[in-house]
Amino acid sequence: MASDNTSRGFTSNVGAILAAAGGAVGLGNIWRFPYMLGQNGGGAFLLVYILFVLLIGIPLMMTEFIIGRRSQRNVVGAYRSLSGGRKGWVLLGVFGILAAFLIYAFYSVVAGWTLNYIVMAFSGKLAGLEPAAVADTFSTFTQGSFWPLFYQLLFLVLTGLVITMGVQKGIEKVGKILMPILFLLLILMCVRSLTLSGSSEGMRFLFKPDFSKLTGQSVLSALGQSFFSLSIGMGAMVTYGSYIRKEDRLFKTSIWIALCDLLVAILAGVVIFPAVFAFGMNPASGPELVYVVLPNVFNNMPAGTLFAVIFFLLLGIAALTSTISLLEIIVAFAVEELHWKRSTASAVSTLLVFAVGAFCTLSFGPLKNVTLLNRTIFDLFDLITASYLMPIGALLMTIFLGWCFPKVEVKDELSNGGTLKCKAFELYYIILRYIAPAALVVIIISGIVG
Ligand code: TRP
């Protein structure tokens, strides 16, 4: 699509931050983070998580931005151009596209659920149900075929339409509109949750670390979660990095995005745990936490229907800005490398993702018994991407930029051609070369062994 603006990318730094924060903030923050924290003992998990975000997450996000902005290309084009066309590195880009495709396929299932829950909350279908009936509603819906597929496709089409509108009029604009709304709704939910009597126990669970509950496995989960949440390891931020203006500061931009992402995860915890504890529900119930436990919580609180609508709307908005970033990885590749029209690329990718993603949806119902290593198709996609593809992609990326690319060029990009002081550059470079790869090797190996 022809752009009426001089640049091909984002028009402002705020626009870039909101769009990329939209890509980062998603189901990972509001659905996955709370249930993982619930299963891993609370406060101690949060502390480890924060440490990983600051120490490894932010430097890796900067790394993706450097690769993207330096090359001005999609993830395949970026590795091709920066490596001088070496096949191995081009493959790393292809690997990123593949990973994005797989994540999008299972992510869109849960994204579709949010639409169903918005409709159900709005029409009052969840109100007044007994806990057993709430659980039943969830399993009946997810085990079905037509409706889960319908909502998944609806979500995919919605995302496809935004992407068709382009980087400035689609991605950036939607980020600028939806992210402030998301924060507003989230704060509203926090106030509701904190004013329930008995909410302090939930706050203690979230913020008071009990290190005896921390296992090696939960430390790894915290690291994996930080990657998933920050969208690191497969080229989403390379693609968005290629849209960041040359005069913007990559260091500052990454910190803002990571802090937004962290803040939303913590606020989601503040919404969920005080309420869960106030009504004596189980914080460790896993992936069903927001779909089964929360509706019960809403049923117990004054104006619960209203807050149920707000909550699922919030979840849907968070999911949409993330599916946009997932589809853009694929579409930017098809447009820049294969020279497809943006609308064609977006339509074809959407259909392909649906063709594969439908199996993920059906793996809750008709295909429940199709398993490998005791996991359903949905679980396999989640496991393969979050535990293997993302850390492996991130490891290879650090090797590329830290060991196979001139240090002066890395510094040049980060300091905007030497115009910024960049005091932390040496620290960043040490993390890039040694600390991040070492941490990544540990996760990858323990993922394989454990
Ligand atoms: N970070 C998003 C979330 O927390 C998920 C996501 C969007 C993602 N784009 C990604 C994860 C790219 C990995 C890579 O919900």
Boltz pocket constraint, residues with backbone or C-beta under 6 A from the ligand:
constraints:
  - pocket:
      binder: B
      contacts: [[A, 23], [A, 24], [A, 25], [A, 26], [A, 27], [A, 28], [A, 29], [A, 103], [A, 227], [A, 228], [A, 229], [A, 230], [A, 231], [A, 232], [A, 233], [A, 234], [A, 236], [A, 318], [A, 322], [A, 323], [A, 325], [A, 326]]
      max_distance: 6.0
